[in-house]
Amino acid sequence: MTLPLRLYELTGADDSCRFSPYCWRIRLALAHKGLPVETVAWRFHEKEAIAFSKQGKVPVLVDGERCVTDSWAIAEYLDHQYPDRPSLLGDASLKALTRFVNQWVADSVHPALARLILPDVHAVLDEADKDYFKRTREAAFGVSLDALAAQRERSLQAFHEVLKPLRSTLAVQDYLAGAAPAYADHIVFGAFQWARVVSAQSLLAEDDPLTAWCERMLDAYNGLARQAPTAAER
Amino acid sequence: MTLPLRLYELTGADDSCRFSPYCWRIRLALAHKGLPVETVAWRFHEKEAIAFSKQGKVPVLVDGERCVTDSWAIAEYLDHQYPDRPSLLGDASLKALTRFVNQWVADSVHPALARLILPDVHAVLDEADKDYFKRTREAAFGVSLDALAAQRERSLQAFHEVLKPLRSTLAVQDYLAGAAPAYADHIVFGAFQWARVVSAQSLLAEDDPLTAWCERMLDAYNGLARQAPTAAER
């Protein structure tokens, strides 16, 4: 182990604006394992800076001679490489169900949340990233960012519909993974941290069990996620 | 242990029409633990038959002097009472994530599937149950059974939207719980067995990873679920 590890993180115009939900789950995963990390701000147009990883997306984790991409693969790598530190994915069965959570966030939560906050993401980006982002996201969602900004009420309703099973679960247990957070919590919380960093929209009511869980996740690992400046603070 | 256990199961007009998704998860859970069970056909209007359970819903499990209701509580009871047999819920972390699957099915899968098959459920019921069922379900969903029957195409699309994370998970692992089924699989498969028993509608494409998983679940426990007559067979 060559400490610290190095993590390339998606960043807005402001260097402190680290908004990627996929990078946040890895930041929390590294904290969970007690592994120090040096983060590197990276923006969509800086493809050359991560060309060594042989692909074009972050998170990219560099551990000495090794380079790992894709958040799920990074979580697996961390558990495999640092087995004596607190586990992220647990045994085979827990890992299998954590993968379902991973897919639920990818296939249900992120698409619903994106419709709410993509206009906010666009607003925090570096000028050199804005055109690329607008073009690719509008193509992917089949709708303009302006149209999304105009239908927030409907999008918020759909987002809450998707969140129902998370809410009813967290109404009876402190974390998705039980009494303490694990990678399943990192995956899901990454989405809320994405929203928190880019958007001033209020997505959850104060008395929502999800709000209490978000507060616990913001406090976890010595307040790691809470230290990130919010949209309101920048 | 006074073997066999006794399970009250929701039943249509035909005694072999055991369609409740909540009862099916318990049938599979009992098979998983290798516990023999004697099932008792029960219909909505037979409240007196389960009055001893001090509530009005099935599944009701009777184990000697003990009576347990609510599928989740029954799964917990079985693991607690028969700890030497294969576990349903696993350790605290696995149980916590299995609860999320339980809530995902209750809050997302069942409502979407119900809109597709409630008219089919109504058709298989005992005459004495039909009015009660129609009235309560139409009130709960805010739509008539006839209207639901007329919008199946749209409902099927919404159901497939909900299933995305299940599909992408089962594309890369054999069971939700990993290499072998556990209670998480019983919970989700109960929904598909519900549809299979009451409805002749084709819900999944042949090349859908979910079809392959359903086949594995139909084969599991010596083909327990496959032995139930389907809507097409009755």
Interface residues (C-beta under 8 A of the other chain):
Chain A: G90 A92 S93 L94 K95 A96 L97 T98 R99 F100 V101 Q103 W104 A106 D107 S108 V162 K164 P165 L166 S168 T169 V172 Q173 Y175 L176 A177 G178 A179 A182 A184
Chain B: G90 D91 A92 S93 L94 K95 A96 L97 T98 R99 F100 V101 Q103 W104 A106 D107 S108 V162 K164 P165 L166 S168 T169 V172 Q173 Y175 L176 A177 G178 A179 A182 A184
